[in-house]
Amino acid sequence: MSLLSVQGLSFQAGTKSLFEGLTFHLDPGDRIGLVGHNGSGKSTLLKLITGELQPDAGRIIRQQGLKVGLVEQFLPAALEVSGALDAVIDSLDANRRLVEAWRAESLLDALGFSEDSWHSPLNHLSGGQKNLVLFARAILQDPELLLLDESGNHMDSEAMVHLKRYLTEGNVPAFLMISHDRDLLDDATDKTLWLRDLRCYHFASPCSQARLALEAEDEAALRARTAEEKEIARLKASAKRLLT
């Protein structure tokens, strides 16, 4: 059974249409890259999935009780002076913080944080480490579906290694990840949704292979259109000869 099903989704931002009849589904175990040029509506689609925005048409059907975790692009300003451990635990309700502290410590360790850095203010850490803290905050909520909005942005190579390692582990929840980093997408995902021309193209392959498949589709469509135009021209010429 699908975790989430998007059916006939349409959305307009101001005077610009972003989607028309968008349809796809997310299943348990999916590791999907969401790609497209700037302005194609990738972040908007995540906001529609979380319910922050409502579609103009169509619907999003969520599995009953589905827990969705969102990894934002930017660290909230209120957390800048928090230590990494406190920032991660802060994502939990008060009753769970003490009980779950060990999980937060284990998660930070898995993401490359030394124990000495657990209590360093986040504004003293690198941009990549801040992104990993946001990732840890979302994971600690035990989501069944994880949405990542450019989590690899501004990551140094060490932080990227830890993110890739975690995303390729067997127990990671299903995820839909926006990224412009082809290496990250190729290493961490096995499916691709490509937003273009108000619709999405589905590929059962990571980004680089999906790009080649999309180019092949474009070339096939161009050949078909050229052949159709030639046939129309031939028929017009034939009709003209019959009239003379």
N, C-alpha and C positions, 0 to 999 in steps of 0.2 A: 504494500500500500504506500502511496506517495506521501511524503511529509507535507508537501505543499504543491498545489496545482494552480497555475496561472492560466486563465481562460478568457480569450478575447479581450485582453486588456488594452485600453486606449487612455492616453493622458496628454493634455496640452498644457504647457507652461507659458502663460501669457498668450502670445499670438503664435507660438511655435509648437507644432505637434511633435511629440517625442515618440509615441507608440501608437500603432493602429492595429488592433486585433492580435496583440502579442500573446502567444500561447507556448507554455512549456511546463515541465514538472520537475520537482526535486525529490529524489528518493533516498532512503537510508543508505549511507556509505558513499554517496556522491561526493566527488572532489572536482568542482567545476570552476573554471576560469570565466569571468565575465569581462569581455573586451569590447572595444569600440572607440572611435575617435572622440576627442573632447567635445562635449555637448550632445552626445548621442543618448544621454539619459541614464547612464549606469548608476550614479548615486541616487538619482530620483527613483529608479526601480527598487533599490534597497529600502528607500523610505516608504514606498508603496507596500513592500512585503512586510515591513514592521508595523504598518498602520499609521505612520506619521502623516502620510498623505493618502487621499482617497482617489481612486481612478474615476475618470469621466465615464467610462463604460467597461463592461467586463467584470470579472470577479477573481478574487484570490481565495482558494479553499485551503484551509489549514487543517492538518490532522488535529483531532480534538485534544486539547491540552498541550499542543506543541510548544516547546520552550525554544525561543529564538534568541541567540546572543549576537550582539552587534559590536564589532571592533571599529571604533571611530577613527577618523583620520588624525584628529588632533587631541592632545591631552587637555582636559578641562583646566582652566586657569586655577581653580580652587585646589587642584592637586599638585601644583608646581612646587610647593614647599613641603609636601608630604614625603616621607620615605617610601621606597618602593614597596616594602611589605605592607605598610599601613594603607597605601593607595590600592593595593590588590584586595586586602581584607575589607576596605571601605565599601566594596561593591556588594557585600553581604548584609543581610539584616542583622540587627544587634544580637539576636539570639544565636546566630550561627558563627559570629566572628571568633569567639574564643575556641569553639569546637573545631572550626575549620582552619585555624591558623597554621597547623602543621601541613595542610594541603597547599596553602599559599607558599610556605617555605619550600616545599618539595617542587612546586611548579616553577618558582623563581630559580631554584637550583638547576632544574632541567633546561631552563632558558638561558643559562650561562651567567647568572648573577652570583657573585661570591657572597658569603655571609657578611663580609665587611660592608658590602654595598646595599644591604637590605634597608638600612636606616638612613642612607644618604639622601638629602633632598633631591627630588627629581630634576629640579632646575640645575643641578650639578652633573647630571648624567647626559649621555649623548642622545641625539634624536632617535637613534635606533633602539636604545634601551627604553626610552619613553614609549615607543610603539610596542615593545615587548610587554611592558607593564599593562598597556591597554588590552593586549591580547590575553594576558594572564587574568585580568579582571573578568573578561568575557568567559574564559574557559572555566573559571571557578564557579560560575553559575550553572554548570552542567547542562549546557544547551544541547538540544538534539539537532539543531541547525545553526550553523555559525555563518554570519555575514561579515566579510572583511572588506573594508573600504580603503584601498591603497595602503594596506598595512606595511608593505615593503618600502614605502617612500622614505627617503633620507636615511636608510639603514646602511651602516658600515658593514663590511664583509663579515665580521664576526657575528654581529646580530643577525644577519641574513642566514648564516649557517644554522643558528639555533632555531630560527623560525621555520626554515625548510625541514630541519630534522623533526620538529614537533608535528608539522603538517603531514609528514609522510609516515608517522607512526600508525599502527593498526587501530588504536582506540580513539583516534581523533573523530569528533562528530562530523557528520556531513557538512560541507561548507560550499559557499558561493563566494568567490573572491574576485574583487576588482583589482586589476594591476596592469601597469604598462611594462612591467619587468618580464620579458619573455623567458629568461632563464628560470625565474621563480615559478612562472606558470608551467613551463615544461617539466620542471622537477617535481612540483607539488600537486598538479592536477592531471586528470585523465579524461576530462570532457571540457568542451568549450561552448559557451553561448556568445555569439557575435552579434552585437547590436548594430544595425545598419539599415538605412532606408525605411525607418519606422517599424521594422520587424526584427526578429531574431533568427539567426541561422544556428542550427544545432549540429555539433560534431562530437563523435565519440572518440576524441583524441585531444591531446594538449595543444597549446597555442600554435606552435610552429607547424605542426601537421595540419591543424585546422586552417591556418592561413593558406597553405598550399591547396587544400581542398576547396576553399572559397575562391581562390584564383582560378582553379580548374572549372568551377561552376560558372564563373564570370566568362571565361573563354568559351565554354560550351554555349552559354546564352548568346554571346556575340556571334558565334558561328551560325546558330539557329536563326538569329535575327537577320544576319546578312543573307542567308539562304532564302528566308521568307521575303526579304525586299527584292531579291533577284527574281523570285517566282512572280511576285506582284508586277514587277516591271515587264517580265515576259508575257504575262497574261494581258497587260495593258497594250503592249505592242501587238500582240495577236489580235486583240479586239479591234484595234485601230486599222489593221490590215483588212479585217473582214468588212469594215464599214466603208472602205475605199474601193 
